[in-house]
Amino acid sequence: MKTIVFNATKGGTGKTTLSIITTNALVACGYKCLAVDLDMVNHSLSFYYNAGIPYDEIHQKNVFKVFAGEKVADNTLTINDNLDLLHADVRLADFRSIETSKRLKKQLDGLAYDYVIIDTAPTFDNIIVNALMASDCVIIPVVPDVFNYQAVKYLFGKLTELELTCDVNIVINQYEKPRSDNQGTFRNQITELFNDDKELSQFIGARLSRSQAIKKYINDRNYRINERKETAKAYNEITAFLCETLSISINGKGI
């Protein structure tokens, strides 16, 4: 089992979008997955349970109860044959100051999934630390601007303090190509903040362009990104992202 955590201390970077895309791609390839939502503010993976699951069931089964000591298996919602969801709850805030950093890891150990995909809130507290300590791979989406640069530098400082041994990948998200090839253009200058930083540059991998196709995908459960003309660019970038960060090929199945 491999645990993938999407984390960034800056909001609006595409954590939820990439976690949903990754989850759906893995499911499409036949992998058994558990999606874990640790965003107590936005309930970010509502993309899945908005499919008609009754509120009472959502309220009764959630990640809050897992942090409280209940088993993961007793709190998951079945989305389809290959996907279970462990969704967020506002009460998770009660555990922000818990002393242990490995409660989530202990709960996830030994589960019969190929992948666990964890989406997190844009903050840094002990809930996030629990996610990071459980991770095999941390994916940090960033939008190329100064505030994101500050946020990712802050996060790297925290990762160093935690002495993690997991893989770390920075994904330049919502990238827009400069209208000019001049390296002095503002967009190029901002992107080069990341590329020229010796601490960060070795972890920078995939680049995902700003895309209407991805927006439609997140807002319409029936929309698919595949090799057809109108979604081909997004499809090629997503497949490159999955291959580079997770060594996963979706083999033309679409997402």
KESE-670403 format. One record per residue (C-alpha): residue in three letters; residue number from 1; z, x, y. Coordinates in nm, 4 decimals. Layout:
N
{'ALA' NUM {Z X Y}}
...
//
This chain:
255
{'MET' 1 {0.0000 0.0000 0.0000}}
{'LYS' 2 {-0.0889 0.1256 0.3485}}
{'THR' 3 {0.0809 0.0008 0.6645}}
{'ILE' 4 {-0.1205 -0.0007 0.9881}}
{'VAL' 5 {0.0548 -0.0553 1.3206}}
{'PHE' 6 {-0.1238 -0.1483 1.6427}}
{'ASN' 7 {0.0908 -0.0454 1.9361}}
{'ALA' 8 {0.0617 0.0217 2.3087}}
{'THR' 9 {0.3256 -0.0046 2.5790}}
{'LYS' 10 {0.0635 -0.1420 2.8213}}
{'GLY' 11 {-0.0512 -0.5030 2.7838}}
{'GLY' 12 {-0.4159 -0.6101 2.7730}}
{'THR' 13 {-0.5420 -0.3141 2.5735}}
{'GLY' 14 {-0.6746 -0.5156 2.2786}}
{'LYS' 15 {-0.3979 -0.4655 2.0221}}
{'THR' 16 {-0.4169 -0.8207 1.8950}}
{'THR' 17 {-0.7962 -0.8302 1.8991}}
{'LEU' 18 {-0.8211 -0.5089 1.6954}}
{'SER' 19 {-0.5475 -0.6138 1.4547}}
{'ILE' 20 {-0.7292 -0.9429 1.3855}}
{'ILE' 21 {-1.0647 -0.7680 1.3482}}
{'THR' 22 {-0.9136 -0.5100 1.1127}}
{'THR' 23 {-0.7329 -0.7740 0.9077}}
{'ASN' 24 {-1.0420 -0.9912 0.8717}}
{'ALA' 25 {-1.2593 -0.6936 0.7794}}
{'LEU' 26 {-1.0161 -0.5836 0.5087}}
{'VAL' 27 {-0.9899 -0.9373 0.3739}}
{'ALA' 28 {-1.3703 -0.9649 0.3714}}
{'CYS' 29 {-1.3791 -0.6512 0.1553}}
{'GLY' 30 {-1.1485 -0.8178 -0.0979}}
{'TYR' 31 {-0.8248 -0.6392 -0.0077}}
{'LYS' 32 {-0.4954 -0.8261 -0.0332}}
{'CYS' 33 {-0.3356 -0.8128 0.3128}}
{'LEU' 34 {-0.0172 -0.9082 0.4934}}
{'ALA' 35 {-0.0465 -0.9616 0.8688}}
{'VAL' 36 {0.2839 -0.9154 1.0525}}
{'ASP' 37 {0.3275 -1.0428 1.4082}}
{'LEU' 38 {0.6044 -0.8678 1.6031}}
{'ASP' 39 {0.5026 -0.9996 1.9454}}
{'MET' 40 {0.7837 -1.2423 2.0240}}
{'VAL' 41 {0.6345 -1.3324 2.3627}}
{'ASN' 42 {0.2747 -1.4221 2.2809}}
{'HIS' 43 {0.2886 -1.4920 1.9058}}
{'SER' 44 {-0.0278 -1.2863 1.9001}}
{'LEU' 45 {-0.1519 -1.3732 1.5518}}
{'SER' 46 {-0.1611 -1.7475 1.6250}}
{'PHE' 47 {-0.5339 -1.7002 1.5588}}
{'TYR' 48 {-0.4378 -1.7648 1.1967}}
{'TYR' 49 {-0.1702 -2.0312 1.1977}}
{'ASN' 50 {-0.3487 -2.2491 1.4542}}
{'ALA' 51 {-0.5563 -2.3571 1.1562}}
{'GLY' 52 {-0.3282 -2.6560 1.0963}}
{'ILE' 53 {-0.0061 -2.5213 0.9485}}
{'PRO' 54 {0.2767 -2.7630 1.0419}}
{'TYR' 55 {0.5251 -2.6422 1.3045}}
{'ASP' 56 {0.8218 -2.7021 1.0734}}
{'GLU' 57 {0.6791 -2.4544 0.8239}}
{'ILE' 58 {0.6094 -2.2022 1.0991}}
{'HIS' 59 {0.9655 -2.2362 1.2287}}
{'GLN' 60 {1.1182 -2.2010 0.8827}}
{'LYS' 61 {0.9209 -1.8953 0.7713}}
{'ASN' 62 {0.8961 -1.5992 1.0075}}
{'VAL' 63 {0.9704 -1.2329 1.0675}}
{'PHE' 64 {1.3008 -1.3139 1.2406}}
{'LYS' 65 {1.4428 -1.4190 0.9052}}
{'VAL' 66 {1.3151 -1.0987 0.7453}}
{'PHE' 67 {1.5029 -0.8920 1.0040}}
{'ALA' 68 {1.8042 -1.1107 0.9281}}
{'GLY' 69 {1.7874 -1.0002 0.5637}}
{'GLU' 70 {1.5728 -1.2604 0.3888}}
{'LYS' 71 {1.2875 -1.1517 0.1616}}
{'VAL' 72 {0.9348 -1.1137 0.2950}}
{'ALA' 73 {0.7986 -1.3217 0.0067}}
{'ASP' 74 {1.0149 -1.6170 0.1121}}
{'ASN' 75 {0.8856 -1.6111 0.4700}}
{'THR' 76 {0.5114 -1.5636 0.4484}}
{'LEU' 77 {0.2503 -1.8279 0.5215}}
{'THR' 78 {-0.0578 -1.8295 0.2988}}
{'ILE' 79 {-0.3768 -1.8217 0.5065}}
{'ASN' 80 {-0.6210 -1.7684 0.2199}}
{'ASP' 81 {-0.6347 -1.6026 -0.1215}}
{'ASN' 82 {-0.6287 -1.2512 0.0270}}
{'LEU' 83 {-0.4185 -1.3011 0.3397}}
{'ASP' 84 {-0.0543 -1.3839 0.4024}}
{'LEU' 85 {0.1003 -1.4079 0.7486}}
{'LEU' 86 {0.4495 -1.3137 0.8569}}
{'HIS' 87 {0.4535 -1.4501 1.2084}}
{'ALA' 88 {0.6703 -1.3838 1.5120}}
{'ASP' 89 {0.9579 -1.5851 1.6514}}
{'VAL' 90 {1.1242 -1.5768 1.9935}}
{'ARG' 91 {1.4582 -1.5212 1.8213}}
{'LEU' 92 {1.3369 -1.1755 1.7230}}
{'ALA' 93 {1.4691 -1.0660 2.0632}}
{'ASP' 94 {1.8182 -1.0767 1.9090}}
{'PHE' 95 {1.7284 -0.7642 1.7090}}
{'ARG' 96 {1.5949 -0.5537 1.9954}}
{'SER' 97 {1.9145 -0.3509 2.0031}}
{'ILE' 98 {1.9785 -0.3208 1.6291}}
{'GLU' 99 {2.1124 0.0183 1.5298}}
{'THR' 100 {1.8928 0.0717 1.2251}}
{'SER' 101 {1.5315 0.1835 1.2648}}
{'LYS' 102 {1.4278 0.1328 0.9020}}
{'ARG' 103 {1.5146 -0.2308 0.8338}}
{'LEU' 104 {1.1507 -0.3405 0.8337}}
{'LYS' 105 {1.0386 -0.0452 0.6224}}
{'LYS' 106 {1.2951 -0.1316 0.3540}}
{'GLN' 107 {1.1752 -0.4935 0.3505}}
{'LEU' 108 {0.8097 -0.3921 0.3140}}
{'ASP' 109 {0.8575 -0.1232 0.0472}}
{'GLY' 110 {0.7223 -0.2224 -0.2913}}
{'LEU' 111 {0.5266 -0.5310 -0.1828}}
{'ALA' 112 {0.2084 -0.6084 -0.3735}}
{'TYR' 113 {-0.0401 -0.5747 -0.0861}}
{'ASP' 114 {-0.3210 -0.3298 -0.0323}}
{'TYR' 115 {-0.2646 -0.3301 0.3444}}
{'VAL' 116 {0.0033 -0.4447 0.5865}}
{'ILE' 117 {-0.1279 -0.4866 0.9422}}
{'ILE' 118 {0.1382 -0.5068 1.2134}}
{'ASP' 119 {0.0677 -0.6263 1.5669}}
{'THR' 120 {0.3334 -0.5475 1.8268}}
{'ALA' 121 {0.4451 -0.6444 2.1758}}
{'PRO' 122 {0.3497 -0.4241 2.4753}}
{'THR' 123 {0.6958 -0.2726 2.5059}}
{'PHE' 124 {0.9194 -0.0129 2.3466}}
{'ASP' 125 {1.2463 -0.1170 2.1807}}
{'ASN' 126 {1.4049 -0.1067 1.8362}}
{'ILE' 127 {1.1663 -0.3716 1.7043}}
{'ILE' 128 {0.8782 -0.1369 1.7880}}
{'VAL' 129 {1.0677 0.1580 1.6407}}
{'ASN' 130 {1.1096 -0.0375 1.3159}}
{'ALA' 131 {0.7335 -0.0957 1.3060}}
{'LEU' 132 {0.6546 0.2696 1.3770}}
{'MET' 133 {0.8996 0.3917 1.1134}}
{'ALA' 134 {0.7277 0.1672 0.8571}}
{'SER' 135 {0.3772 0.2871 0.9461}}
{'ASP' 136 {0.1297 0.5057 0.7630}}
{'CYS' 137 {-0.1167 0.4790 1.0509}}
{'VAL' 138 {-0.0604 0.3999 1.4190}}
{'ILE' 139 {-0.3607 0.2808 1.6196}}
{'ILE' 140 {-0.3224 0.2901 1.9981}}
{'PRO' 141 {-0.5873 0.0939 2.1889}}
{'VAL' 142 {-0.6273 0.2044 2.5497}}
{'VAL' 143 {-0.8403 0.0775 2.8348}}
{'PRO' 144 {-0.9667 0.3706 3.0452}}
{'ASP' 145 {-0.7581 0.3401 3.3609}}
{'VAL' 146 {-0.4709 0.5317 3.5198}}
{'PHE' 147 {-0.1997 0.2884 3.4095}}
{'ASN' 148 {-0.3111 0.3110 3.0463}}
{'TYR' 149 {-0.3053 0.6895 3.0733}}
{'GLN' 150 {0.0542 0.6774 3.1948}}
{'ALA' 151 {0.1453 0.4330 2.9162}}
{'VAL' 152 {-0.0071 0.6362 2.6355}}
{'LYS' 153 {0.1601 0.9559 2.7626}}
{'TYR' 154 {0.4920 0.7709 2.7564}}
{'LEU' 155 {0.4272 0.6443 2.4034}}
{'PHE' 156 {0.3345 0.9913 2.2774}}
{'GLY' 157 {0.6642 1.1181 2.4102}}
{'LYS' 158 {0.8427 0.8521 2.2064}}
{'LEU' 159 {0.6382 0.9296 1.8946}}
{'THR' 160 {0.7404 1.2943 1.9285}}
{'GLU' 161 {1.1071 1.1963 1.9537}}
{'LEU' 162 {1.0750 0.9882 1.6345}}
{'GLU' 163 {0.9156 1.2833 1.4494}}
{'LEU' 164 {0.6699 1.0542 1.2717}}
{'THR' 165 {0.4449 1.1923 1.0000}}
{'CYS' 166 {0.1911 0.9072 1.0078}}
{'ASP' 167 {-0.1702 0.9279 1.1242}}
{'VAL' 168 {-0.2215 0.8478 1.4933}}
{'ASN' 169 {-0.5499 0.7272 1.6417}}
{'ILE' 170 {-0.6346 0.6467 2.0041}}
{'VAL' 171 {-0.9155 0.3953 2.0471}}
{'ILE' 172 {-1.0910 0.3729 2.3832}}
{'ASN' 173 {-1.1320 -0.0049 2.4118}}
{'GLN' 174 {-1.3275 -0.2304 2.6485}}
{'TYR' 175 {-1.5328 0.0709 2.7493}}
{'GLU' 176 {-1.8043 0.0225 3.0109}}
{'LYS' 177 {-2.0769 0.2801 3.0441}}
{'PRO' 178 {-2.1066 0.4152 3.4002}}
{'ARG' 179 {-2.4189 0.3026 3.5848}}
{'SER' 180 {-2.4856 0.6688 3.6609}}
{'ASP' 181 {-2.4749 0.9740 3.4378}}
{'ASN' 182 {-2.3047 1.1615 3.7200}}
{'GLN' 183 {-1.9804 1.3010 3.5790}}
{'GLY' 184 {-1.8189 1.2427 3.9180}}
{'THR' 185 {-1.8376 0.8636 3.8887}}
{'PHE' 186 {-1.5035 0.6840 3.8876}}
{'ARG' 187 {-1.5379 0.5512 3.5316}}
{'ASN' 188 {-1.6205 0.8951 3.3977}}
{'GLN' 189 {-1.3314 1.0482 3.5901}}
{'ILE' 190 {-1.0873 0.7997 3.4347}}
{'THR' 191 {-1.2228 0.8508 3.0821}}
{'GLU' 192 {-1.1984 1.2259 3.1269}}
{'LEU' 193 {-0.8261 1.1902 3.2003}}
{'PHE' 194 {-0.7905 1.1169 2.8293}}
{'ASN' 195 {-1.0580 1.3560 2.7012}}
{'ASP' 196 {-0.9285 1.6531 2.9019}}
{'ASP' 197 {-0.5663 1.6052 2.7980}}
{'LYS' 198 {-0.4953 1.8590 2.5241}}
{'GLU' 199 {-0.2085 1.6511 2.3868}}
{'LEU' 200 {-0.4192 1.3357 2.3530}}
{'SER' 201 {-0.7779 1.4483 2.3000}}
{'GLN' 202 {-0.7343 1.5456 1.9349}}
{'PHE' 203 {-0.6295 1.1876 1.8550}}
{'ILE' 204 {-0.9141 1.0106 2.0387}}
{'GLY' 205 {-1.1678 0.8630 1.8020}}
{'ALA' 206 {-1.3643 0.5409 1.8166}}
{'ARG' 207 {-1.4901 0.3771 2.1333}}
{'LEU' 208 {-1.5406 0.0018 2.1549}}
{'SER' 209 {-1.7471 -0.1429 2.4382}}
{'ARG' 210 {-1.6574 -0.4486 2.6410}}
{'SER' 211 {-1.8217 -0.7278 2.4421}}
{'GLN' 212 {-1.8865 -1.0999 2.4784}}
{'ALA' 213 {-1.9319 -1.1147 2.1012}}
{'ILE' 214 {-1.5727 -1.0008 2.0442}}
{'LYS' 215 {-1.4430 -1.2534 2.2993}}
{'LYS' 216 {-1.6257 -1.5323 2.1170}}
{'TYR' 217 {-1.4925 -1.4062 1.7849}}
{'ILE' 218 {-1.1301 -1.4260 1.8957}}
{'ASN' 219 {-1.1739 -1.7758 2.0434}}
{'ASP' 220 {-1.3809 -1.9315 1.7641}}
{'ARG' 221 {-1.2634 -1.9005 1.4051}}
{'ASN' 222 {-1.6145 -1.9844 1.2780}}
{'TYR' 223 {-1.7932 -1.7153 1.4815}}
{'ARG' 224 {-1.9052 -1.4075 1.2883}}
{'ILE' 225 {-1.9885 -1.0544 1.3932}}
{'ASN' 226 {-2.2584 -0.9048 1.1748}}
{'GLU' 227 {-2.5899 -0.7211 1.1932}}
{'ARG' 228 {-2.7829 -0.9970 1.3717}}
{'LYS' 229 {-2.9250 -0.8993 1.7102}}
{'GLU' 230 {-2.6658 -1.0612 1.9399}}
{'THR' 231 {-2.3667 -0.9031 1.7618}}
{'ALA' 232 {-2.5230 -0.5846 1.6207}}
{'LYS' 233 {-2.3769 -0.3475 1.8813}}
{'ALA' 234 {-2.0236 -0.4807 1.8367}}
{'TYR' 235 {-2.0674 -0.4777 1.4584}}
{'ASN' 236 {-2.1805 -0.1143 1.4548}}
{'GLU' 237 {-1.8936 -0.0041 1.6788}}
{'ILE' 238 {-1.6359 -0.1939 1.4729}}
{'THR' 239 {-1.7641 -0.0535 1.1439}}
{'ALA' 240 {-1.7531 0.2975 1.2929}}
{'PHE' 241 {-1.3946 0.2332 1.4093}}
{'LEU' 242 {-1.2865 0.1157 1.0633}}
{'CYS' 243 {-1.4578 0.4053 0.8887}}
{'GLU' 244 {-1.3169 0.6673 1.1251}}
{'THR' 245 {-0.9591 0.5430 1.1434}}
{'LEU' 246 {-0.9094 0.3938 0.7964}}
{'SER' 247 {-1.1983 0.5307 0.5881}}
{'ILE' 248 {-1.2995 0.1693 0.5200}}
{'SER' 249 {-1.6597 0.0510 0.4926}}
{'ILE' 250 {-1.7294 -0.3219 0.5166}}
{'ASN' 251 {-2.0677 -0.2754 0.3461}}
{'GLY' 252 {-2.2726 -0.5154 0.5567}}
{'LYS' 253 {-2.0444 -0.8099 0.4768}}
{'GLY' 254 {-1.9865 -0.8974 0.8411}}
{'ILE' 255 {-1.6541 -0.9878 0.9918}}
//
